[in-house]
Amino acid sequence: MYIAGVRKSDHRAHEVKGDVRDWSFKDKVALVTGSASGIGLATAKAFAEAGAAVTLADVHEGAVRSAVDELVAASHKAIAVRCKVADETEVAAMVEQTVSVFGRLDAAFNNAGVQSPAVETADASVEEFDRVNAINLRGVLICLQRHSHQRGLPRGHRNAHGCGHVS
């Protein structure tokens, strides 16, 4: 598993069980966008169970707050942040809040994405196309840039990978 900003060398304490590696994220901080449900929520829970403090971010604030309540009740460190990933100001605030609460940001899983209604290409609106691409493409770019700049990575070390949805 590759997580943006975290190299295998950062995780010397891991165990191999069959074909699965159990990575320790003890004392690490992770941020997961699109974490109100599905893959994002499962990833946030996996980070927490591996020892990370986690920021769960999504436009569905009530859902991420409920997820955070569950994680905190299970003795994990987590915060909820409402964020529209296509908005640079909101992404900057999301990263700043993570660092303010947890002291740093080690890993980001940029999972937020939307899907268009199924229509024939000729019937698709330009506005819907722009909305989907703003979230699924631009949002991932903005999150990756903010994460890299927050970590103070020098040029040549800012290559990062992100998870995104392209519909």
Order of alpha helices (4+ residues) and beta strands (2+ residues): beta-beta-beta-alpha-beta-alpha-beta-alpha-beta-alpha-alpha
